Amino acid sequence: MKFIAEIPYGAYWSTPFVRWQGSFANLHSLEFAAWVVKNEMARRGIDPGLIDYGVLGTSVPQQHAFYGLPWLTGMAGMPRVGGPTIGQACATSVRCLLNGAQEIQSGLATAALVVAADRVSNGPQVYYPNPQGPGGTGKNENWTMDNFLCDPLGNHSMLQTAENVAKEAGISTAAQHELVLRRQEQYADALADDRAFLKRFMTLPFDVPAPNFKKVAGRLEGDEGIVTSSAEGLAKLRPVMEGGSITFGGQTHPADANAAIIMATPQKAAELSSNPAIAISVLGFGQARVDLAHMPKATVPAARNALTMAGLTIEQMDAIKTHNPFAVGDLYFARETGVDAMKMNNYGSSLIWGHPQGPMGLRGVIEVIEELVMKGGGYGLFTGCAAGDTAMAVVIQVGDRK
């Protein structure tokens, strides 16, 4: 299937990804995203008046997030643009892309701004009143930490889901560490020539605004807080869980960021594109849910579902990108699909640049697009797992506009 919606070339962007408690830790994620949207659209010469729909993806509440997408677009200078706010943990981005594509497919919109933003730093402390509790006392929740550590359906952590898959598939610590070193090599390619690959979609150096957005508080040359591992250093690490195989080196880190992609009808996509000769088509979406406490497995059926909708096979993919919070996920995906794990995720992945939840998939899709453009076109797949043992995937094609 080919959706009507296209992605105009260059009509997308991502901030640097910043390790939690870093340079973005005190920026309201939605206000920050609106500030970035306004600046990046102006930088690309995109007329805000051409946007008639919006989708916001976010998974960590911020103050006034109740107003969601309409608040964000209002702050960004698009006071007439409405739309939903969607949260599906780390699958949020692809879910938002599907929503934007469906709105255009139905004829209800011609150009949709899909934006995702999360600040994992300083997550909210939520209090749930309970008048029937002892002394009227309610319950409280650390939104970020409590949910990282416990899936309420099975009372297990996200780390446990990866350990379950590693054990069942026989994936060793050494294999995980080997993959981490390969992902670092691939990310190093994105940093080559003064971060030339990242500068294809990321404004660098990036001026970090103060929380009131009235002055510059700092400057980033690229992603912040990335730790580079060595084979010797990884070999010294012990598994985080007793009897497990996953070390701190074999998993990603929480982060803060925002990213956006514009989707449009072919006519508007040509108008919004920085190179109208390039056509970026959306061919298929897939979702999946696997057995309880086996989250990393979900990328496989989600990818297969997206490929089935697109009428393509995994062998036809010219670029594959995954959200891989644990190295185990890529090794399992490769084993099940026959893909070479060392050739996936060129130019990096969330295993290296971090885990800000909502925006991860948008950056992944953007990097797939740019990799395909550099190759002269082709088919690309992004797939990523999420809390609740779920995943979503999308297949795109980069080619010549006819």
RAGI-V640586 format. One record per backbone hydrogen bond with DSSP energy under -0.5 kcal/mol. CO is the residue of the C=O (numbers start at 1). NH is the residue of the N-H. If there is no record, write none. Layout:
co->CO nh->NH
co->CO nh->NH
This chain:
co->1 nh->3
co->5 nh->282
co->6 nh->8
co->6 nh->264
co->8 nh->11
co->9 nh->274
co->10 nh->12
co->11 nh->262
co->13 nh->260
co->16 nh->18
co->17 nh->224
co->18 nh->256
co->19 nh->22
co->22 nh->25
co->24 nh->27
co->26 nh->28
co->28 nh->32
co->29 nh->33
co->30 nh->34
co->31 nh->35
co->32 nh->36
co->33 nh->37
co->34 nh->38
co->35 nh->39
co->36 nh->40
co->37 nh->41
co->38 nh->42
co->39 nh->43
co->40 nh->44
co->41 nh->46
co->42 nh->45
co->45 nh->47
co->46 nh->48
co->47 nh->50
co->48 nh->51
co->53 nh->113
co->55 nh->115
co->56 nh->58
co->56 nh->86
co->57 nh->117
co->59 nh->61
co->62 nh->65
co->64 nh->67
co->65 nh->68
co->67 nh->70
co->67 nh->71
co->68 nh->71
co->68 nh->72
co->69 nh->73
co->70 nh->74
co->71 nh->75
co->72 nh->76
co->73 nh->78
co->74 nh->77
co->78 nh->81
co->80 nh->82
co->82 nh->54
co->84 nh->56
co->86 nh->58
co->88 nh->91
co->89 nh->88
co->89 nh->92
co->91 nh->95
co->92 nh->96
co->93 nh->97
co->94 nh->98
co->95 nh->99
co->96 nh->100
co->97 nh->101
co->98 nh->102
co->99 nh->103
co->100 nh->104
co->101 nh->105
co->102 nh->106
co->103 nh->108
co->103 nh->109
co->104 nh->107
co->110 nh->265
co->111 nh->52
co->111 nh->53
co->112 nh->114
co->112 nh->263
co->113 nh->55
co->113 nh->115
co->114 nh->261
co->115 nh->57
co->116 nh->259
co->118 nh->257
co->120 nh->123
co->124 nh->126
co->124 nh->143
co->126 nh->141
co->127 nh->129
co->128 nh->139
co->130 nh->133
co->133 nh->136
co->134 nh->137
co->136 nh->130
co->139 nh->128
co->141 nh->126
co->141 nh->143
co->142 nh->146
co->142 nh->147
co->143 nh->147
co->144 nh->148
co->145 nh->149
co->146 nh->150
co->148 nh->158
co->150 nh->152
co->151 nh->154
co->151 nh->155
co->151 nh->156
co->156 nh->151
co->157 nh->161
co->158 nh->162
co->159 nh->163
co->160 nh->164
co->161 nh->165
co->162 nh->166
co->163 nh->167
co->164 nh->168
co->165 nh->169
co->166 nh->170
co->166 nh->171
co->170 nh->172
co->172 nh->176
co->173 nh->177
co->174 nh->178
co->175 nh->179
co->176 nh->180
co->177 nh->181
co->178 nh->182
co->179 nh->183
co->180 nh->184
co->181 nh->185
co->182 nh->186
co->183 nh->187
co->184 nh->188
co->185 nh->189
co->186 nh->189
co->186 nh->190
co->187 nh->190
co->187 nh->191
co->188 nh->192
co->190 nh->198
co->191 nh->195
co->192 nh->196
co->195 nh->199
co->197 nh->200
co->198 nh->201
co->198 nh->202
co->201 nh->14
co->202 nh->204
co->205 nh->207
co->206 nh->208
co->206 nh->220
co->207 nh->209
co->208 nh->217
co->208 nh->218
co->210 nh->213
co->215 nh->210
co->218 nh->208
co->220 nh->205
co->220 nh->206
co->224 nh->19
co->226 nh->228
co->227 nh->229
co->230 nh->234
co->231 nh->235
co->232 nh->236
co->233 nh->236
co->234 nh->237
co->241 nh->244
co->245 nh->247
co->246 nh->240
co->247 nh->250
co->248 nh->251
co->250 nh->327
co->253 nh->355
co->254 nh->20
co->255 nh->120
co->256 nh->18
co->257 nh->118
co->258 nh->15
co->259 nh->116
co->260 nh->13
co->261 nh->114
co->262 nh->8
co->263 nh->112
co->264 nh->6
co->265 nh->269
co->266 nh->270
co->267 nh->271
co->268 nh->272
co->269 nh->273
co->275 nh->278
co->277 nh->279
co->277 nh->401
co->279 nh->281
co->279 nh->399
co->280 nh->7
co->281 nh->283
co->281 nh->397
co->282 nh->3
co->284 nh->395
co->286 nh->393
co->288 nh->391
co->291 nh->294
co->294 nh->297
co->295 nh->298
co->296 nh->299
co->297 nh->300
co->297 nh->301
co->298 nh->302
co->299 nh->303
co->300 nh->304
co->301 nh->305
co->302 nh->306
co->303 nh->307
co->304 nh->308
co->305 nh->309
co->306 nh->310
co->307 nh->311
co->307 nh->312
co->308 nh->311
co->313 nh->316
co->314 nh->317
co->319 nh->381
co->320 nh->345
co->321 nh->383
co->322 nh->324
co->322 nh->350
co->323 nh->385
co->325 nh->252
co->326 nh->329
co->326 nh->330
co->327 nh->331
co->328 nh->332
co->329 nh->333
co->330 nh->334
co->331 nh->335
co->332 nh->336
co->333 nh->337
co->334 nh->338
co->339 nh->341
co->340 nh->343
co->340 nh->344
co->341 nh->344
co->345 nh->348
co->349 nh->352
co->349 nh->353
co->350 nh->354
co->355 nh->255
co->356 nh->358
co->357 nh->360
co->358 nh->93
co->359 nh->363
co->360 nh->364
co->361 nh->365
co->362 nh->366
co->363 nh->367
co->364 nh->368
co->365 nh->369
co->366 nh->370
co->367 nh->371
co->368 nh->372
co->369 nh->373
co->370 nh->374
co->371 nh->375
co->372 nh->376
co->372 nh->377
co->373 nh->376
co->378 nh->398
co->379 nh->318
co->379 nh->319
co->380 nh->396
co->381 nh->321
co->382 nh->394
co->383 nh->323
co->384 nh->392
co->386 nh->389
co->386 nh->390
co->389 nh->290
co->390 nh->386
co->391 nh->288
co->392 nh->384
co->393 nh->286
co->394 nh->382
co->395 nh->283
co->395 nh->284
co->396 nh->380
co->397 nh->281
co->397 nh->399
co->398 nh->378
co->399 nh->279
